[in-house]
Amino acid sequence: MDYGLWIMDYGFTISLATKFKFEFLAEPIYVYRRHDTNSSNAHDKVLLSNQQTLRRFGMKFIRNAVMASSGTEEEKALLLAKIMLRLDEYKKSLEILQSCKYPTNDDQLNFYTATCHYLLLTRLDIRLSYF
């Protein structure tokens, strides 16, 4: 299975973000068709490819692209926090989320904040289990 084509699209999208102003749309703009031969079914390989692509661009580049996009400061922060999660940078993601000025009842903020806490605790449990 060729995962290169999929990840090239991901990298292409990031490159586009540096040349054009992206707009945040709250509604879905496409339908994703699932089938047995989707390359995204190989979750571990796709995740690794995503991480490699993001690291190749570098965090300074990605942060600048996110901050240059449209959307509120909170939406930009949420996007950056989600990218940090994708890179397994849970502590950085949590710091970004905690700096947001979202209302405390915001479902997305609460979901990603809880996810960061869970992943940080899970990693700690794994590290402690080696001793």
C-alpha distance (Angstrom), angle and dihedral (degrees) to the residues before:
residue distance angle dihedral
M1 . . .
D2 3.83 . .
Y3 3.81 111.7 .
G4 3.80 92.4 170.9
L5 3.80 94.7 82.6
W6 3.80 93.0 54.4
I7 3.77 94.6 47.5
M8 3.81 91.1 45.5
D9 3.80 87.1 60.4
Y10 3.80 89.2 51.9
G11 3.79 91.9 50.1
F12 3.79 90.6 44.0
T13 3.80 90.4 55.4
I14 3.80 91.2 51.1
S15 3.81 89.9 49.6
L16 3.80 90.9 50.3
A17 3.79 89.7 54.0
T18 3.80 89.4 63.8
K19 3.79 93.7 54.2
F20 3.79 102.4 37.0
K21 3.77 134.7 39.3
F22 3.77 109.2 -111.6
E23 3.77 120.8 -148.4
F24 3.77 125.0 -143.7
L25 3.80 112.5 -121.3
A26 3.77 117.9 -167.5
E27 3.81 93.5 -159.4
P28 3.83 129.2 68.1
I29 3.80 114.1 -96.0
Y30 3.79 100.8 -170.3
V31 3.78 142.6 25.5
Y32 3.77 119.1 -122.6
R33 3.79 113.3 -144.4
R34 3.81 114.3 -147.4
H35 3.79 123.8 -154.4
D36 3.80 138.4 155.1
T37 3.80 94.6 -92.1
N38 3.84 98.0 49.4
S39 3.78 108.5 134.1
S40 3.81 87.2 -139.4
N41 3.82 88.4 67.4
A42 3.82 86.8 78.3
H43 3.81 90.7 71.6
D44 3.81 97.3 175.4
K45 3.81 93.3 51.9
V46 3.79 92.3 45.8
L47 3.81 91.8 48.7
L48 3.80 91.1 49.8
S49 3.82 90.9 48.4
N50 3.82 90.3 49.7
Q51 3.79 91.3 51.0
Q52 3.81 92.4 47.9
T53 3.81 91.3 50.4
L54 3.80 93.2 48.3
R55 3.80 91.9 48.0
R56 3.79 91.1 48.1
F57 3.81 90.0 57.3
G58 3.80 91.4 44.2
M59 3.77 129.6 -135.3
K60 3.81 95.7 -94.4
F61 3.80 89.9 56.3
I62 3.81 93.1 46.1
R63 3.81 93.8 45.5
N64 3.82 90.2 51.5
A65 3.82 91.6 48.4
V66 3.81 91.6 49.8
M67 3.80 93.6 46.4
A68 3.83 91.5 48.5
S69 3.80 91.9 54.1
S70 3.78 124.5 94.2
G71 3.75 121.8 -100.2
T72 3.74 135.6 80.6
E73 3.78 122.0 -58.3
E74 3.82 87.9 -106.7
E75 3.82 92.1 53.8
K76 3.80 90.6 49.6
A77 3.80 91.0 48.2
L78 3.80 91.1 49.5
L79 3.81 91.1 50.7
L80 3.80 91.5 49.1
A81 3.82 90.7 47.8
K82 3.82 90.2 51.5
I83 3.81 90.0 51.3
M84 3.81 89.5 50.7
L85 3.80 88.8 52.2
R86 3.80 89.8 51.7
L87 3.82 88.0 54.5
D88 3.84 91.3 50.0
E89 3.82 89.0 -112.9
Y90 3.79 93.8 137.9
K91 3.80 97.5 159.7
K92 3.83 92.8 50.7
S93 3.79 90.0 46.6
L94 3.80 91.3 51.4
E95 3.82 91.6 48.9
I96 3.81 90.2 53.1
L97 3.81 92.0 47.4
Q98 3.79 92.5 48.5
S99 3.80 89.7 53.5
C100 3.83 91.2 57.1
K101 3.77 119.2 107.6
Y102 3.78 93.8 -144.5
P103 3.79 118.5 140.5
T104 3.81 109.8 -92.7
N105 3.82 90.6 -116.4
D106 3.84 93.7 58.4
D107 3.81 106.4 130.0
Q108 3.82 96.7 -151.4
L109 3.78 93.8 48.7
N110 3.80 91.5 47.4
F111 3.81 92.4 47.0
Y112 3.81 95.5 50.7
T113 3.81 93.4 40.7
A114 3.82 90.5 52.5
T115 3.82 90.0 45.8
C116 3.82 90.6 54.1
H117 3.81 92.2 48.7
Y118 3.80 91.2 48.4
L119 3.80 93.8 48.3
L120 3.79 92.3 46.4
L121 3.81 90.6 51.3
T122 3.81 92.0 44.9
R123 3.81 91.5 51.8
L124 3.80 90.0 47.3
D125 3.82 90.8 51.1
I126 3.81 90.1 50.5
R127 3.82 92.3 48.8
L128 3.81 92.1 47.1
S129 3.80 92.1 49.1
Y130 3.83 89.7 65.2
F131 3.84 91.6 64.8
